[in-house]
Amino acid sequence: MEFHSANIPRLLRRVLSGTASLSETNHLVRCAHHIAIIRLKQLLGSGRLHLQSFPLTLESTAIDCIAELFERDSDGVFIELEHFFCVERDLTQLSDDDVAAYFRAIVFTKLHDGLFALYRENDPVLSKILRNVKAEIQKNSSFEIIQSLGISIIACRTLDERFHLQEVQLETVERHFGDTVRDSTSIGDYLRAFQQMMAREKDIRPSFPLIDFCVAIKRHMMHRKIPLTTVLSSDESTFHHDATILIDQAVAHMRKQLHERYVNKNKLSELHFNSYMEAISSLVYDTFILSDGSEKKYGEYLQQQLPTITYEEYRLYHRKQFEYMAKLVKKEVRERLRELL
């Protein structure tokens, strides 16, 4: 069965009703993958996507980003899809065109979230710049961050009547930073320079992709040899403190839920469950706090808690449950850290 958006409503309804065959489920996954690849190609072609730091092909980037959309719980329920298509997006109340449009929307959203996660895990410098830009914008009433087709956009609030105009190019913003931003600088200086440029250039749209903005800052810093600590805000330690608290809360919350699901139902021993949760706690801390692009594998985290298990034992007896639990905890952590990150 070839990809066609007209197939999506029927496939989605069958998948969420639990009546889909394996072939139909795989076809829906291929539809989402096809949508994600087309969007990635558009972003690459427009220069809005920077994959230099990702050790992945375009196809694997797409599947990595949308994989969470098709995760199932222990009962076989597609968690993300069930949660998204409910209440006001109940499939029984939507037309086929609306179902297809909403499906594309959730694929774009997952693609957006996945790309940010990849930046965070594979380019720690860009990740730190991104986090600081978002924090600075929260304090600056002149700017807002809006979403457009899975991409975060910095927009000047005072110039919103010009959004129909042509978008400024990354190279133009880079050049402007080179001309106006001095060596002793801050994220606020970059934002002010961008705002001045938008106010002066009457024939361009007063908005710019968030990732592009951060890439322009990073390139300017590298060209001028500006230390990262000079640009980033002094409250980086505050982020670590707040994020650590939120991560601890998320892990504690998921520990209770997962204990009920696995230990109380005799799917895991108390010993193995505690080891799993300690390993997962270390894993999410490394991922979200250190953001160091570590290549440490999931199994290595568990082996720190259970040093006698071999890789073969991990693969045969632990991998499925441990990695699924880790994904659930990371999802909970990501939700709680959304505003900080």
Buried (B, 14 or more C-beta within 10 A) or exposed (E): EEEEBEBBBBBBBBBBEEEBEEEBBBBBBBBBBBBBBBBBEBBEEBEBBBBEBBEBEBEEBBBBBBBBBBBBEEEEBBBBBEEBBEEEBEBEEBEBEEBBEBBBBBBBBBBBBBBBBBBBBBBBBBBBBBBBBBBBBEEBEBBBBEEEBBBBBBBBEEBEEBBEBEBBBBEBBBBBBEEBBEEEBBBBBBBBBBBEBBEEBEEBBBBBBBBBBBBBBBBBBEEBEBEBEEBBBEEBEEBEEBBEEBBBEBBEBBBEEBBEBBBEEEEBEEEBBBBBBBBBBBBBBBBBBEBEBEEEEBBBBBBBBBEEBEEEBBEEEBBEBBBBBBBBBBBBBBEBBEEBB
